[in-house]
Amino acid sequence: MERETPEPHRYILGNHPEELARLDRQAAAIERPTRLLLQAAGLTPGMRVLDLGTGLGHVARIVAEIVGPTGDVVAVDRSADALAVARERTRDSGVTSISFHEGDVTDWRAATRFDAIVERLLLFHAADPSAVVRHHVEANLAQGGTFVAIDFDIGACRSEPPVPIADTAIEWIRRAFRAAGARPHIGATLAQILGAAALGDVRTFGVQGYLGPNDPAGPALLAGVVRSLSPAILQHGIATAEEMDLPTLQQRIADAVREANAVILPPTVAGAWGRRTSS
């Protein structure tokens, strides 16, 4: 029997080396949409910016490029291991305007306020996304400052025309995230979350990718997420180890997508932003 009762919040995908490598591939795949959304939200040189849930520091380094040497980026994450990697990579890149801090992003406070606060793929995993946004708007965002949320909407994720093995993998992913208490469609509701935090002039749009039949990124994406989620998939009775057959899953998806001349639509990268207009 399937068991899909949500668990208390945790980062379900883990922090093992394969998952960190997958995060690097994911970050590379969504770097351009992220830049587009950050620039559309109004990040400019000289800003002081807080990056929530920085992980390996991908977004912090993008923000540092945008705000330039006169800007300042403070990046927070609860994983000491991820922060160690982020610090090393940032040193190697020559960027000196980012400081990394270990802390719980649900209640972290800074001594001084920020011109902008950004998050990418944090609210997706948050137990109470609205509470996280409200806390940082009230505690850390300057008057007139901007909160920028970037997250996935898995609702658009599919194959076209439909490829059963690809769409089955997508359904395993969707159900495993939900069973673990994550919000796979949160990108669609970012504007409502920001509006509920008393942010004004809220804007939102999403960027949709398309991965053709000969693009290895599509099968690698689906198989990689299934692999990272496989403990939860098994725990909640969503699929068996035999059904997933992880060693062959990526190749089976790739073969089926090529045979169908299909396109894989990855999750939409959705963004929303708004300004703090009240004290």
MIBAPA-676343 format. One line per 8 residues: their letters; for each residue x, y, z of C-alpha. Coordinates in nm, 4 decimals. Example, Ala and Ser with C-alpha at 12.3 -4.5 7.8 and 13.67 -1.06 7.14 Angstrom:
REM MIBAPA-676343
as	1.2300/-0.4500/0.7800 | 1.3670/-0.1060/0.7140
END
This chain:
REM MIBAPA-676343
meretpep	0.0000/0.0000/0.0000 | 0.1269/0.3496/-0.0809 | 0.2141/0.5822/0.2068 | 0.2322/0.9492/0.1211 | 0.1816/1.1235/0.4555 | 0.4123/1.4279/0.4534 | 0.7151/1.4137/0.6831 | 0.8558/1.7022/0.8899
hryilgnh	1.0583/1.9383/0.6735 | 1.4061/1.8333/0.5679 | 1.6126/1.8599/0.2501 | 1.4970/1.5318/0.1031 | 1.7614/1.5097/-0.1713 | 2.0521/1.4788/0.0711 | 2.4118/1.6028/0.0507 | 2.6020/1.2997/-0.0792
peelarld	2.8617/1.3509/-0.3576 | 2.6276/1.2382/-0.6372 | 2.3658/1.4879/-0.5204 | 2.6198/1.7713/-0.5038 | 2.7275/1.6873/-0.8600 | 2.3620/1.6887/-0.9665 | 2.3186/2.0300/-0.8033 | 2.6115/2.1613/-1.0070
rqaaaier	2.4503/2.0352/-1.3292 | 2.1162/2.1815/-1.2273 | 2.2721/2.5183/-1.1422 | 2.4419/2.5319/-1.4824 | 2.1132/2.4479/-1.6559 | 1.9188/2.7275/-1.4824 | 2.1906/2.9930/-1.4624 | 2.0548/3.2020/-1.7515
ptrlllqa	1.6929/3.2034/-1.6249 | 1.8240/3.2956/-1.2802 | 2.0227/3.5914/-1.4161 | 1.7243/3.7046/-1.6213 | 1.4934/3.6992/-1.3195 | 1.7415/3.8726/-1.0878 | 1.7996/4.1490/-1.3395 | 1.4266/4.1846/-1.4074
agltpgmr	1.3731/4.2217/-1.0329 | 1.6019/4.5247/-1.0353 | 1.9294/4.4087/-0.8801 | 2.1945/4.6653/-0.9701 | 2.5597/4.7493/-0.8896 | 2.6319/4.8625/-0.5363 | 2.3478/4.6768/-0.3661 | 2.3806/4.4901/-0.0358
vldlgtgl	2.2113/4.1515/-0.0906 | 2.1232/3.8535/0.1304 | 2.1213/3.5091/-0.0366 | 1.9105/3.2587/0.1579 | 1.9899/2.8870/0.1417 | 2.3017/2.9498/-0.0643 | 2.4161/2.5854/-0.0721 | 2.7232/2.5650/-0.2954
ghvariva	2.7098/2.9414/-0.3578 | 2.5878/2.9377/-0.7175 | 2.3357/3.2211/-0.6743 | 2.5636/3.4214/-0.4456 | 2.8295/3.4340/-0.7162 | 2.5759/3.5397/-0.9810 | 2.4516/3.8149/-0.7493 | 2.8104/3.9238/-0.6790
eivgptgd	2.8644/3.9708/-1.0531 | 2.5486/4.1807/-1.0805 | 2.6161/4.4056/-0.7786 | 2.9842/4.4368/-0.8680 | 3.2826/4.5254/-0.6485 | 3.0939/4.8098/-0.4819 | 2.8190/4.5717/-0.3726 | 2.8091/4.3234/-0.0868
vvavdrsa	2.6624/3.9714/-0.0699 | 2.5889/3.7823/0.2519 | 2.5075/3.4139/0.1953 | 2.3465/3.1887/0.4570 | 2.2995/2.8115/0.4726 | 2.2644/2.5534/0.7479 | 2.4994/2.2990/0.5839 | 2.8590/2.3419/0.6966
dalavare	2.9735/2.0964/0.4284 | 2.8060/2.2920/0.1479 | 2.9437/2.6203/0.2829 | 3.2972/2.4802/0.2875 | 3.2654/2.4029/-0.0840 | 3.1074/2.7445/-0.1507 | 3.3906/2.9280/0.0261 | 3.6588/2.7336/-0.1590
rtrdsgvt	3.4989/2.7897/-0.4984 | 3.4475/3.1578/-0.4278 | 3.8122/3.2006/-0.3261 | 3.9209/3.0192/-0.6413 | 3.7030/3.2482/-0.8550 | 3.8665/3.5580/-0.7102 | 3.5384/3.7033/-0.5821 | 3.5893/3.8913/-0.2550
sisfhegd	3.2490/4.0534/-0.2003 | 3.0704/3.7453/-0.0594 | 3.0676/3.6369/0.3051 | 2.9248/3.2959/0.3985 | 2.7472/3.2269/0.7272 | 2.6170/2.9046/0.8800 | 2.2656/2.9455/1.0156 | 1.9011/2.8461/1.0028
vtdwraat	1.7433/3.0489/0.7239 | 1.4019/3.0313/0.8878 | 1.5043/3.2723/1.1660 | 1.8476/3.4154/1.0771 | 1.8952/3.7863/1.1499 | 2.1621/4.0308/1.0380 | 2.2955/4.3316/1.2264 | 2.2098/4.5627/0.9338
rfdaiver	1.9384/4.5449/0.6705 | 1.9684/4.4622/0.3003 | 1.8684/4.6360/-0.0221 | 1.7548/4.2990/-0.1582 | 1.6992/3.9440/-0.0381 | 1.7055/3.6517/-0.2816 | 1.6231/3.2840/-0.2565 | 1.6422/3.0074/-0.5156
lllfhaad	1.4852/2.6668/-0.4509 | 1.4593/2.7312/-0.0768 | 1.0846/2.7832/-0.0414 | 1.0330/2.4602/-0.2394 | 1.1620/2.2713/0.0676 | 1.0465/2.5062/0.3455 | 0.7942/2.3769/0.5987 | 0.6219/2.7184/0.5999
psavvrhh	0.7309/2.9283/0.2983 | 0.5135/3.2257/0.3916 | 0.6634/3.2414/0.7410 | 1.0174/3.2388/0.5981 | 0.9407/3.5313/0.3679 | 0.7607/3.7291/0.6386 | 1.0493/3.6832/0.8815 | 1.3104/3.8144/0.6399
veanlaqg	1.0960/4.1017/0.5164 | 1.0402/4.2159/0.8758 | 1.3868/4.1389/1.0163 | 1.6340/4.1874/0.7325 | 1.4877/4.3846/0.4401 | 1.5338/4.7612/0.4268 | 1.2435/4.9934/0.3611 | 1.1952/5.0034/-0.0156
gtfvaidf	1.4072/4.6893/-0.0555 | 1.3229/4.3992/-0.2844 | 1.2574/4.0335/-0.2004 | 1.3215/3.7988/-0.4943 | 1.1952/3.4390/-0.4942 | 1.3047/3.1915/-0.7625 | 1.1669/2.8398/-0.7512 | 1.0559/2.5487/-0.9624
digacrse	0.7065/2.4747/-1.0884 | 0.7048/2.1051/-1.1762 | 0.3476/2.1359/-1.3066 | 0.4687/2.1939/-1.6624 | 0.7240/1.9100/-1.6524 | 0.6357/1.6412/-1.9084 | 0.7371/1.4803/-2.2364 | 0.5792/1.5859/-2.5668
ppvpiadt	0.4565/1.3708/-2.7302 | 0.4084/1.1608/-2.4172 | 0.6787/0.9035/-2.3466 | 0.5529/0.6648/-2.0766 | 0.8852/0.5965/-1.9040 | 0.9716/0.9680/-1.8888 | 0.6307/1.0693/-1.7599 | 0.6348/0.7859/-1.5058
aiewirra	0.9693/0.9131/-1.3731 | 0.8234/1.2649/-1.3484 | 0.5267/1.1304/-1.1514 | 0.7586/0.9436/-0.9117 | 0.9471/1.2698/-0.8552 | 0.6304/1.4730/-0.7988 | 0.4827/1.2235/-0.5540 | 0.8074/1.1748/-0.3611
fraagarp	0.8487/1.5489/-0.3091 | 0.4896/1.5804/-0.1888 | 0.5234/1.2815/0.0441 | 0.8289/1.4444/0.2016 | 0.6448/1.7721/0.2603 | 0.8034/1.9673/-0.0275 | 0.6007/2.1802/-0.2700 | 0.6767/2.0806/-0.6306
higatlaq	0.4371/2.3414/-0.7777 | 0.5380/2.6328/-0.5531 | 0.6744/2.8375/-0.8434 | 0.3179/2.8987/-0.9592 | 0.2212/3.0619/-0.6283 | 0.5265/3.2753/-0.5476 | 0.3389/3.6005/-0.6116 | 0.0701/3.5074/-0.3580
ilgaaalg	0.3353/3.4162/-0.0987 | 0.5125/3.7490/-0.1436 | 0.1868/3.9411/-0.1381 | 0.0872/3.7742/0.1890 | 0.4142/3.9034/0.3380 | 0.2946/4.2616/0.2756 | 0.5289/4.3173/-0.0191 | 0.4013/4.5631/-0.2757
dvrtfgvq	0.4253/4.5942/-0.6549 | 0.4669/4.2160/-0.6877 | 0.5648/4.0915/-1.0338 | 0.6079/3.7350/-1.1566 | 0.6936/3.5305/-1.4638 | 0.8521/3.1974/-1.5493 | 1.1108/3.0668/-1.7952 | 1.0399/2.7321/-1.9619
gylgpndp	1.3108/2.5139/-2.1118 | 1.2736/2.2519/-2.3873 | 1.5137/1.9583/-2.4222 | 1.5041/1.7897/-2.7629 | 1.5152/1.4176/-2.8425 | 1.8938/1.4112/-2.8801 | 1.9716/1.6312/-2.5803 | 2.1211/1.4128/-2.3035
agpallag	2.0282/1.6718/-2.0415 | 1.6644/1.5618/-2.0266 | 1.7173/1.1929/-1.9441 | 2.0061/1.2847/-1.7114 | 1.7838/1.5319/-1.5265 | 1.5010/1.2865/-1.4689 | 1.7201/0.9889/-1.3799 | 1.9377/1.2015/-1.1501
vvrslspa	1.6454/1.3318/-0.9467 | 1.4881/0.9854/-0.9252 | 1.8215/0.8514/-0.8006 | 1.8474/1.1167/-0.5283 | 1.4824/1.0634/-0.4323 | 1.4966/0.6828/-0.4483 | 1.5049/0.6333/-0.0681 | 1.1845/0.8368/-0.0337
ilqhgiat	1.0282/0.6676/-0.3370 | 1.0894/0.3290/-0.1754 | 0.9899/0.4419/0.1738 | 0.6532/0.5745/0.0608 | 0.5732/0.2818/-0.1665 | 0.5684/0.4970/-0.4786 | 0.7764/0.2525/-0.6854 | 0.9898/-0.0548/-0.6252
aeemdlpt	1.3627/-0.0865/-0.6871 | 1.2826/-0.3179/-0.9780 | 1.0476/-0.0625/-1.1342 | 1.3062/0.2155/-1.1056 | 1.6037/-0.0036/-1.2123 | 1.8352/0.2894/-1.1456 | 2.1436/0.1594/-1.3325 | 1.9502/0.1550/-1.6618
lqqriada	1.6934/0.4312/-1.6055 | 1.8729/0.7162/-1.7821 | 1.9493/0.5068/-2.0909 | 1.5952/0.3705/-2.1073 | 1.4518/0.7224/-2.0944 | 1.6994/0.8448/-2.3580 | 1.6189/0.5555/-2.5945 | 1.2429/0.6034/-2.5571
vreanavi	1.2625/0.9821/-2.6070 | 1.4711/0.9429/-2.9242 | 1.2390/0.6754/-3.0609 | 0.9374/0.9019/-3.0053 | 1.1228/1.2114/-3.1355 | 0.9965/1.3747/-2.8160 | 1.0838/1.6860/-2.6194 | 1.1265/1.6874/-2.2409
lpptvaga	0.9995/1.9970/-2.0643 | 1.1981/2.0443/-1.7410 | 1.0438/2.2294/-1.4461 | 0.9626/2.5934/-1.5144 | 1.2010/2.8352/-1.3424 | 0.9533/3.0772/-1.1882 | 1.0363/3.4086/-1.0304 | 0.8486/3.6698/-0.8283
wgrrtss	0.9612/3.9859/-0.6562 | 0.8126/4.2687/-0.4569 | 0.9173/4.5736/-0.2546 | 0.8853/4.6445/0.1156 | 0.6556/4.9432/0.1210 | 0.5497/4.9499/0.4876 | 0.7514/4.9893/0.8067
END
